[in-house]
Amino acid sequence: MINQKIIDNISLDLKAYGLENNKTYYQLAPEELQIVTIERGMGVETTNGTLAVKTGEFTGRSPKDRFIVKDAITEDKVWWGDINIPFAPKDFDALYAKVIAYLKGKDLFVRDCYACADEEYRLKIRVINEYPWSNMFAYNMFLRPKEAELEAFSPEWKVINAPGFHASPEEDGTRQHNFAILNFTKKIALIGGTGYTGEIKKGIFSALNFLLAVYHETLPMHCSSNVGEKGDTALFFGLSGTGKTTLSTDIKRKLIGDDEHGWTKDDKVFNFEGGCYAKVIHLNQEKEPEIFNAIRPGAILENVVLKSNGEVDFDDTSITQNTRVSYPINFITNIKEPSIGDNPKNIFFLTADAFGVLPPISKLTPSQAAYHFISGYTAKVAGTEAGVKEPIPSFSACFGAPFMPLHPTVYAEQLSEKMTTSKVNVWLVNTGWTGGSYGVGKRMELRYTRAMIDAALSGSLGLYSYDTYHIHSVFGVAQPRSCPGVPTSVLSPRATWNNDKAYYDAAFKLSNAFRENFKKFESYANEEIRRGGPQRYGY
């Protein structure tokens, strides 16, 4: 038998949520939650003792099933539409009652935790999970209170997580049986019908992206962050698969965090979370040793395939391309404690350009930085989705639109102001294709990308001048002519193609996609931001 710390509902105030007759497992340690998960047939251990689970039908977020309750707090502030979908208060109340009725009498796993490393902005959270491994994920990903802090813990926000509950769209107002709903008046994140753990952390972080911007003069950012020996902070923005976690996890620099941060009015950068949630597709120890070595007891692998001997086959994508691992941040050996840094000196916008036309690194002006931040470009590649035969541009405002409740220009204006006052350098880094588009060219080598980022951080890319930089004829960005550790030929995307016409055909196709996407922001963006876009339409 494990050491089951069971506390009745009254002491946890779960009756205040309508929950009764539950056996409540409170603040179980990760090793205890792992044992429960395996005992109940919900997971297995790999050869080195790491827990591996399958999240079921959903192996990633479902952005079309994410809702925000439209009420007095949100009605005039949230940017409503296909990303922030309104949900009626009465429908929320009815659905919440159904979820609570479903959870009554079940074993529940409860955890009190924090978000935000800076105590001035700290949010107290209570997570109530139907599954033990979901609660272990909460342990990994949120900040962990000390024992003394739990004695008088009074949660501000609650996460109610019921993967086994299925909504009825006709009755409940959802799109399908799964849902993730934020209610700012009742301070509840309600999640059902999906076992994908990312919905748990993204629910709270989406709430913070509203609360910090509206009430605390703090810019919330979907980015990773690290700091050098001289205290120079760097931010890495990017969508899934662009290298955000990989590039910020650097043995030469201390990791602040790998996904969500706030940039305060006092010029500090702080991590929202207490762990990392990294992609492990094609992971190997040589290229990403820090992440590889963090996969050990206490971590949770999601949707990976195990070989017959229990080893992980990181190259097997038969379940999903979105294989993941979560682990506490202290599983990384080189971290900043606490997870707070000073004003950033460099910001990197990461994009996996499958068209192969953007420079591997380029320096952005303030107007270009605002434009690319609002655009949030990466690309889908052929073969990842049914019917995708060639690269497709994919835009996600602020490099994280599904998590940003306010209009993107609100965040862009905050970022522009902070960039101007802090005199930060902003770089656009293409971790995607070179020498041709996907299927013709090849993925940019990680060693070259690391070398370019190292050069930007050290200042060895030099000051902008005609002799040191070339202006891209289509996108107008400044690309360096040389970089230590990188062949000069790699720095010019056009030169790597050996076919100027094919290159410019692809470049103009992408530039027009940028322009088309930006149309929905033009009425909100000022002239300076609009000038930051591509410079040419075509031949």
C-alpha positions as CSV (number, residue, x, y, z in Angstrom):
1,M,0.0,0.0,0.0
2,I,1.2,3.5,-0.7
3,N,1.2,6.2,1.9
4,Q,-2.3,7.7,1.1
5,K,-2.7,11.1,2.6
6,I,-6.5,11.2,2.6
7,I,-8.2,14.4,3.8
8,D,-12.0,14.6,4.0
9,N,-14.0,17.0,1.8
10,I,-14.8,19.4,4.7
11,S,-11.2,20.1,5.4
12,L,-10.6,20.8,1.7
13,D,-13.8,22.7,1.2
14,L,-14.8,20.5,-1.8
15,K,-18.4,20.7,-0.7
16,A,-18.2,24.4,-1.6
17,Y,-17.8,23.1,-5.2
18,G,-20.8,20.7,-4.9
19,L,-18.6,17.6,-4.5
20,E,-19.7,15.0,-2.0
21,N,-18.9,11.4,-1.1
22,N,-15.4,11.5,-2.7
23,K,-12.2,9.9,-1.5
24,T,-9.8,12.7,-1.8
25,Y,-6.1,12.2,-2.3
26,Y,-4.4,15.5,-1.4
27,Q,-0.9,16.6,-2.4
28,L,0.3,13.1,-3.2
29,A,4.0,12.9,-4.1
30,P,4.8,12.1,-7.7
31,E,6.1,8.7,-6.9
32,E,2.8,7.9,-5.1
33,L,0.8,9.2,-8.1
34,Q,2.9,7.1,-10.4
35,I,2.2,3.9,-8.4
36,V,-1.6,4.7,-8.4
37,T,-1.5,5.2,-12.1
38,I,0.2,1.9,-12.8
39,E,-2.0,0.0,-10.3
40,R,-5.1,1.3,-12.1
41,G,-3.8,0.3,-15.5
42,M,-3.6,3.9,-16.7
43,G,0.2,3.9,-17.5
44,V,3.4,1.9,-17.7
45,E,7.0,2.4,-16.7
46,T,9.8,2.6,-19.3
47,T,13.1,0.8,-18.8
48,N,14.5,3.6,-16.6
49,G,11.3,4.0,-14.5
50,T,9.7,7.0,-16.2
51,L,5.9,6.9,-16.3
52,A,4.4,6.7,-19.8
53,V,0.7,7.4,-20.4
54,K,-1.6,7.7,-23.4
55,T,-4.0,10.7,-23.4
56,G,-6.7,8.9,-25.4
57,E,-8.6,10.4,-28.3
58,F,-6.9,13.8,-28.0
59,T,-3.1,14.0,-28.3
60,G,-3.0,17.8,-28.5
61,R,-5.1,20.9,-27.7
62,S,-8.4,21.4,-29.4
63,P,-8.5,25.2,-30.0
64,K,-12.0,25.1,-31.5
65,D,-13.3,23.7,-28.2
66,R,-11.9,26.4,-26.0
67,F,-14.4,28.9,-24.7
68,I,-14.5,32.0,-22.4
69,V,-17.6,32.9,-20.5
70,K,-18.9,36.2,-21.8
71,D,-19.9,38.3,-18.7
72,A,-19.3,41.7,-17.2
73,I,-15.6,41.2,-16.8
74,T,-14.9,39.9,-20.3
75,E,-17.6,41.3,-22.6
76,D,-15.8,44.5,-23.6
77,K,-12.2,43.3,-23.2
78,V,-11.9,39.9,-24.9
79,W,-11.3,39.7,-28.7
80,W,-14.2,37.5,-29.5
81,G,-14.2,35.3,-32.6
82,D,-12.9,31.9,-33.8
83,I,-10.1,31.9,-31.2
84,N,-11.9,33.3,-28.2
85,I,-15.3,31.7,-28.5
86,P,-18.0,33.1,-26.2
87,F,-19.9,30.9,-23.8
88,A,-23.1,31.9,-22.0
89,P,-23.0,32.1,-18.2
90,K,-26.2,30.0,-17.8
91,D,-24.7,27.3,-20.1
92,F,-21.6,27.3,-18.0
93,D,-23.6,26.9,-14.8
94,A,-25.6,24.0,-16.2
95,L,-22.5,22.2,-17.6
96,Y,-20.6,22.8,-14.4
97,A,-23.4,21.1,-12.4
98,K,-23.3,18.1,-14.8
99,V,-19.5,17.8,-14.3
100,I,-19.8,17.9,-10.6
101,A,-22.6,15.3,-10.6
102,Y,-20.4,13.1,-12.7
103,L,-17.5,13.5,-10.2
104,K,-19.5,12.8,-7.1
105,G,-18.5,9.6,-5.3
106,K,-15.3,9.2,-7.4
107,D,-11.7,9.2,-6.2
108,L,-10.3,12.6,-6.8
109,F,-6.7,13.8,-6.8
110,V,-6.3,17.4,-5.5
111,R,-3.3,19.7,-5.6
112,D,-2.7,23.2,-4.3
113,C,-0.1,25.0,-6.3
114,Y,1.0,28.4,-7.6
115,A,1.6,30.1,-11.0
116,C,4.1,33.0,-11.5
117,A,7.6,32.9,-10.0
118,D,7.4,36.6,-9.0
119,E,5.6,36.7,-5.7
120,E,4.0,40.1,-6.5
121,Y,2.0,38.4,-9.3
122,R,1.6,34.9,-7.8
123,L,-1.7,33.1,-8.4
124,K,-2.9,30.4,-6.0
125,I,-4.5,27.5,-7.7
126,R,-6.4,24.4,-6.7
127,V,-6.4,21.6,-9.3
128,I,-9.0,18.8,-8.9
129,N,-8.3,15.8,-11.2
130,E,-10.2,12.7,-12.0
131,Y,-7.0,10.9,-13.1
132,P,-3.9,10.5,-10.9
133,W,-1.4,11.1,-13.7
134,S,-3.2,14.4,-14.5
135,N,-2.5,15.5,-10.9
136,M,1.1,14.4,-11.4
137,F,1.3,16.7,-14.4
138,A,0.0,19.5,-12.3
139,Y,2.8,18.8,-9.8
140,N,5.3,19.0,-12.6
141,M,4.1,22.0,-14.3
142,F,2.9,24.4,-11.6
143,L,5.0,25.9,-8.8
144,R,5.1,23.7,-5.7
145,P,4.2,25.4,-2.3
146,K,6.3,24.5,0.8
147,E,4.5,22.5,3.5
148,A,4.1,25.6,5.7
149,E,2.4,27.5,2.8
150,L,-0.3,24.9,2.5
151,E,-1.6,25.4,6.1
152,A,-3.5,28.6,5.2
153,F,-3.7,28.0,1.5
154,S,-6.8,29.8,0.0
155,P,-7.0,29.2,-3.8
156,E,-7.9,32.1,-6.1
157,W,-8.6,29.9,-9.2
158,K,-9.8,26.4,-9.5
159,V,-9.2,23.8,-12.2
160,I,-11.9,21.1,-12.5
161,N,-10.5,18.4,-14.8
162,A,-12.8,15.5,-15.8
163,P,-11.4,13.7,-18.8
164,G,-14.1,10.9,-18.6
165,F,-17.0,13.3,-18.8
166,H,-18.5,13.8,-22.2
167,A,-20.7,16.9,-23.0
168,S,-23.7,16.8,-25.1
169,P,-23.3,19.5,-27.7
170,E,-27.1,19.8,-28.3
171,E,-27.8,20.3,-24.6
172,D,-24.6,22.0,-23.3
173,G,-23.7,24.5,-26.0
174,T,-20.3,22.9,-26.8
175,R,-19.1,22.1,-30.3
176,Q,-18.5,18.4,-29.4
177,H,-18.0,16.3,-26.3
178,N,-14.7,17.9,-25.2
179,F,-14.3,21.4,-23.9
180,A,-12.1,23.8,-22.0
181,I,-13.9,26.8,-20.5
182,L,-12.6,29.8,-18.6
183,N,-15.0,31.7,-16.2
184,F,-13.3,34.9,-15.0
185,T,-16.2,35.8,-12.6
186,K,-16.2,32.4,-10.9
187,K,-12.4,31.9,-11.4
188,I,-12.8,28.4,-12.7
189,A,-11.1,26.5,-15.6
190,L,-13.5,23.7,-16.5
191,I,-12.1,20.9,-18.6
192,G,-13.8,17.8,-19.8
193,G,-13.8,15.1,-22.4
194,T,-10.1,15.2,-23.1
195,G,-7.1,13.6,-21.3
196,Y,-4.6,15.9,-23.0
197,T,-2.8,17.4,-20.0
198,G,-1.7,20.5,-21.9
199,E,-5.3,21.8,-21.5
200,I,-4.7,22.0,-17.7
201,K,-1.7,24.4,-17.8
202,K,-3.0,26.3,-20.8
203,G,-6.3,27.1,-19.1
204,I,-4.5,28.8,-16.2
205,F,-2.0,30.5,-18.4
206,S,-4.7,31.8,-20.7
207,A,-6.3,33.3,-17.7
208,L,-3.0,35.0,-16.7
209,N,-2.6,36.3,-20.2
210,F,-5.8,38.3,-19.5
211,L,-5.3,39.2,-15.9
212,L,-1.7,40.4,-16.2
213,A,-2.3,42.6,-19.2
214,V,-5.5,44.1,-18.0
215,Y,-4.8,44.6,-14.3
216,H,-1.0,44.5,-13.7
217,E,0.6,46.4,-16.5
218,T,2.6,43.2,-17.3
219,L,3.1,41.8,-20.8
220,P,2.3,38.0,-20.8
221,M,4.3,36.1,-23.4
222,H,4.2,32.7,-25.0
223,C,7.9,32.3,-25.0
224,S,10.9,30.5,-23.4
225,S,13.7,32.4,-21.6
226,N,17.2,31.9,-20.4
227,V,20.0,34.1,-19.0
228,G,23.8,34.3,-19.5
229,E,26.6,34.6,-17.1
230,K,26.5,38.4,-17.3
231,G,22.8,38.5,-16.5
232,D,21.7,39.0,-20.1
233,T,18.2,37.7,-20.5
234,A,17.0,36.3,-23.9
235,L,13.4,35.5,-24.9
236,F,12.4,32.8,-27.5
237,F,9.0,33.1,-29.1
238,G,7.7,30.4,-31.3
239,L,4.9,28.0,-32.1
240,S,5.0,24.3,-31.5
241,G,7.8,22.6,-33.4
242,T,10.0,25.7,-34.0
243,G,12.6,24.9,-31.4
244,K,11.5,27.1,-28.5
245,T,12.2,24.6,-25.8
246,T,15.3,23.1,-27.5
247,L,17.0,26.4,-28.1
248,S,16.4,27.9,-24.7
249,T,17.7,24.8,-23.0
250,D,21.4,25.6,-23.3
251,I,24.1,24.2,-21.1
252,K,26.0,27.6,-21.4
253,R,23.0,29.6,-20.1
254,K,20.6,29.2,-17.2
255,L,17.0,28.3,-18.1
256,I,14.3,30.7,-16.7
257,G,11.4,28.8,-18.3
258,D,10.4,27.1,-21.5
259,D,6.8,28.3,-22.3
260,E,5.1,31.2,-20.6
261,H,6.5,34.4,-19.0
262,G,5.5,37.8,-17.9
263,W,7.5,41.0,-18.5
264,T,6.7,43.4,-15.7
265,K,6.4,47.2,-15.5
266,D,9.5,46.9,-13.2
267,D,11.5,45.4,-16.1
268,K,11.7,41.9,-14.8
269,V,10.9,38.7,-16.7
270,F,9.4,35.8,-14.7
271,N,8.3,32.3,-15.4
272,F,4.7,31.3,-15.0
273,E,5.4,27.7,-14.3
274,G,7.4,25.2,-12.3
275,G,8.2,22.7,-15.1
276,C,8.8,22.0,-18.7
277,Y,6.6,20.4,-21.3
278,A,8.8,19.4,-24.2
279,K,8.2,17.7,-27.5
280,V,10.2,14.5,-27.8
281,I,9.6,13.6,-31.4
282,H,13.0,12.4,-32.8
283,L,14.7,13.3,-29.5
284,N,18.3,12.0,-29.0
285,Q,20.9,12.5,-26.3
286,E,23.5,14.0,-28.6
287,K,21.5,16.9,-29.9
288,E,19.3,17.7,-26.9
289,P,21.1,16.2,-23.8
290,E,19.4,18.3,-21.2
291,I,15.9,17.3,-22.3
292,F,16.9,13.7,-22.9
293,N,18.4,13.4,-19.4
294,A,15.3,14.9,-17.8
295,I,13.3,11.9,-18.8
296,R,13.6,9.9,-15.6
297,P,11.3,8.9,-12.7
298,G,9.1,11.9,-11.9
299,A,8.7,12.8,-15.5
300,I,5.6,11.8,-17.6
301,L,5.9,10.7,-21.2
302,E,2.8,11.2,-23.3
303,N,1.7,9.2,-26.3
304,V,5.2,7.7,-27.0
305,V,5.6,4.2,-28.4
306,L,7.6,1.7,-26.4
307,K,9.7,-1.1,-27.8
308,S,9.3,-4.7,-26.6
309,N,12.0,-4.2,-24.0
310,G,10.4,-1.0,-22.6
311,E,12.6,1.5,-24.3
312,V,11.1,4.6,-25.9
313,D,11.1,4.7,-29.7
314,F,11.3,8.5,-30.1
315,D,11.0,8.2,-33.8
316,D,7.7,6.3,-33.8
317,T,4.9,8.8,-34.7
318,S,2.2,6.2,-35.1
319,I,0.2,7.7,-32.2
320,T,1.0,11.3,-32.8
321,Q,3.7,13.7,-33.9
322,N,3.0,15.6,-30.7
323,T,4.8,13.2,-28.3
324,R,5.6,15.0,-25.1
325,V,7.3,14.9,-21.7
326,S,6.6,16.9,-18.6
327,Y,9.1,17.3,-15.8
328,P,9.8,19.7,-12.9
329,I,12.2,22.5,-14.0
330,N,14.8,21.3,-11.6
331,F,15.3,18.2,-13.7
332,I,17.3,20.6,-15.9
333,T,20.7,21.0,-14.3
334,N,21.3,24.6,-15.3
335,I,18.4,26.7,-14.1
336,K,17.9,30.2,-12.8
337,E,16.6,30.2,-9.2
338,P,14.2,31.8,-8.7
339,S,12.9,31.8,-12.2
340,I,13.2,35.5,-12.7
341,G,15.5,37.5,-15.0
342,D,16.2,41.2,-15.8
343,N,15.2,43.2,-18.9
344,P,15.9,41.1,-22.0
345,K,18.8,42.1,-24.2
346,N,17.7,39.9,-27.1
347,I,14.4,38.5,-28.4
348,F,14.2,35.7,-31.0
349,F,11.1,35.0,-33.1
350,L,11.4,31.4,-34.2
351,T,9.7,30.1,-37.3
352,A,9.9,26.7,-39.1
353,D,9.6,28.1,-42.6
354,A,8.8,25.1,-44.8
355,F,8.9,27.3,-47.9
356,G,12.6,27.7,-47.3
357,V,12.7,31.4,-48.2
358,L,13.3,33.3,-45.0
359,P,16.9,33.8,-43.9
360,P,18.2,31.5,-41.2
361,I,18.6,34.7,-39.0
362,S,17.8,38.3,-39.6
363,K,17.7,41.5,-37.5
364,L,14.3,43.3,-37.3
365,T,13.5,46.9,-36.9
366,P,10.9,47.9,-34.3
367,S,8.2,48.1,-36.9
368,Q,9.2,44.7,-38.4
369,A,9.3,43.2,-34.9
370,A,5.7,44.4,-34.2
371,Y,4.5,43.1,-37.6
372,H,6.1,39.6,-37.2
373,F,4.9,39.4,-33.6
374,I,1.3,40.1,-34.7
375,S,1.7,37.6,-37.6
376,G,3.2,34.7,-35.6
377,Y,4.2,32.7,-38.7
378,T,5.3,29.1,-39.1
379,A,4.3,26.5,-41.7
380,K,2.5,23.1,-41.9
381,V,4.5,20.6,-43.9
382,A,3.3,18.0,-46.3
383,G,2.3,14.7,-44.7
384,T,1.4,16.0,-41.3
385,E,-2.3,16.3,-42.1
386,A,-4.5,14.5,-44.6
387,G,-4.6,16.4,-47.9
388,V,-1.5,18.5,-47.3
389,K,0.6,18.1,-50.4
390,E,2.9,21.2,-50.1
391,P,3.8,23.7,-47.3
392,I,0.9,25.7,-45.9
393,P,1.5,29.0,-44.1
394,S,0.2,29.0,-40.5
395,F,-0.2,32.2,-38.6
396,S,-0.9,32.5,-34.8
397,A,-0.9,36.0,-33.5
398,C,1.6,36.8,-30.8
399,F,3.0,33.3,-31.4
400,G,0.2,32.0,-29.2
401,A,-3.2,33.2,-30.4
402,P,-5.1,30.3,-28.7
403,F,-3.9,31.5,-25.3
404,M,-4.4,35.3,-25.8
405,P,-7.8,36.6,-24.8
406,L,-7.2,40.2,-25.8
407,H,-6.8,41.6,-29.3
408,P,-3.3,40.8,-30.6
409,T,-2.5,44.5,-31.1
410,V,-2.9,45.1,-27.4
411,Y,0.0,42.7,-26.7
412,A,2.0,44.0,-29.8
413,E,1.8,47.6,-28.6
414,Q,2.9,46.6,-25.1
415,L,5.8,44.7,-26.7
416,S,6.8,47.6,-28.9
417,E,6.8,50.0,-26.0
418,K,9.0,47.6,-24.0
419,M,11.3,47.0,-26.9
420,T,11.8,50.7,-27.4
421,T,12.5,51.6,-23.8
422,S,14.8,48.6,-23.2
423,K,16.6,48.9,-26.6
424,V,16.4,45.2,-27.0
425,N,17.6,43.5,-30.2
426,V,15.0,41.4,-32.1
427,W,15.9,38.6,-34.4
428,L,13.8,36.5,-36.8
429,V,15.3,32.9,-36.8
430,N,14.2,30.3,-39.4
431,T,14.6,26.8,-38.0
432,G,12.8,25.4,-41.0
433,W,14.1,24.6,-44.5
434,T,17.0,25.6,-46.5
435,G,18.1,24.8,-50.1
436,G,14.4,24.5,-51.2
437,S,11.0,24.0,-49.7
438,Y,9.9,20.9,-47.8
439,G,10.5,17.8,-49.9
440,V,13.3,19.4,-51.9
441,G,15.5,21.2,-49.4
442,K,16.5,20.0,-45.9
443,R,15.9,21.2,-42.3
444,M,18.3,23.8,-41.0
445,E,21.0,22.0,-39.0
446,L,20.6,22.6,-35.2
447,R,24.3,23.3,-34.8
448,Y,24.1,26.2,-37.3
449,T,21.0,27.6,-35.6
450,R,22.7,27.4,-32.2
451,A,25.8,29.1,-33.6
452,M,23.7,32.0,-35.0
453,I,21.9,32.5,-31.7
454,D,25.2,32.4,-29.9
455,A,26.6,35.0,-32.2
456,A,23.6,37.3,-31.7
457,L,23.8,36.9,-27.9
458,S,27.6,37.6,-27.9
459,G,27.3,40.6,-30.2
460,S,29.6,39.0,-32.8
461,L,27.1,39.5,-35.6
462,G,28.1,43.1,-35.5
463,L,26.4,46.4,-35.9
464,Y,24.1,47.0,-38.9
465,S,25.9,48.4,-41.9
466,Y,25.9,47.7,-45.7
467,D,29.2,45.8,-45.2
468,T,27.9,43.5,-42.5
469,Y,24.2,43.0,-43.5
470,H,22.2,42.5,-46.7
471,I,18.5,43.7,-47.0
472,H,16.3,40.8,-48.2
473,S,14.7,42.0,-51.4
474,V,11.2,40.6,-50.6
475,F,10.8,40.7,-46.8
476,G,13.0,43.7,-46.2
477,V,14.8,42.2,-43.2
478,A,18.5,42.6,-42.6
479,Q,20.4,39.3,-43.0
480,P,24.1,39.1,-41.8
481,R,26.7,38.4,-44.5
482,S,28.8,36.3,-42.1
483,C,28.5,34.4,-38.8
484,P,31.1,32.5,-36.8
485,G,30.6,28.8,-37.1
486,V,28.2,29.0,-40.1
487,P,29.1,28.7,-43.8
488,T,28.5,31.9,-45.6
489,S,26.4,30.1,-48.2
490,V,23.9,29.0,-45.6
491,L,23.2,32.7,-44.6
492,S,21.6,33.5,-48.0
493,P,18.4,31.5,-48.6
494,R,18.4,32.4,-52.3
495,A,21.9,31.2,-52.8
496,T,21.1,27.8,-51.3
497,W,18.4,27.2,-53.9
498,N,20.6,27.4,-57.0
499,N,17.4,28.4,-58.8
500,D,16.5,32.1,-58.6
501,K,13.1,31.9,-60.3
502,A,11.9,29.0,-58.1
503,Y,13.2,30.8,-55.0
504,Y,11.4,34.1,-55.8
505,D,8.2,32.3,-56.8
506,A,8.1,30.7,-53.4
507,A,9.1,34.0,-51.6
508,F,6.4,36.0,-53.3
509,K,3.9,33.2,-52.5
510,L,4.8,33.5,-48.8
511,S,4.9,37.3,-48.8
512,N,1.4,37.4,-50.2
513,A,0.2,35.0,-47.5
514,F,1.6,37.4,-44.9
515,R,-0.3,40.3,-46.5
516,E,-3.5,38.3,-46.7
517,N,-3.3,37.2,-43.1
518,F,-2.5,40.8,-41.9
519,K,-5.7,42.2,-43.5
520,K,-7.7,41.4,-40.3
521,F,-5.3,43.5,-38.2
522,E,-4.9,46.5,-40.5
523,S,-7.6,48.6,-39.0
524,Y,-6.1,48.2,-35.6
525,A,-2.4,48.6,-36.5
526,N,-0.7,51.9,-37.0
527,E,1.2,52.9,-40.2
528,E,4.6,52.1,-38.6
529,I,3.5,48.5,-37.9
530,R,2.0,48.1,-41.4
531,R,5.4,49.2,-42.9
532,G,7.1,46.3,-41.1
533,G,5.7,43.7,-43.6
534,P,7.0,42.3,-46.8
535,Q,8.3,44.9,-49.2
536,R,7.3,43.4,-52.6
537,Y,4.2,41.7,-54.0
538,G,5.8,40.0,-57.0
539,Y,8.1,40.5,-60.0
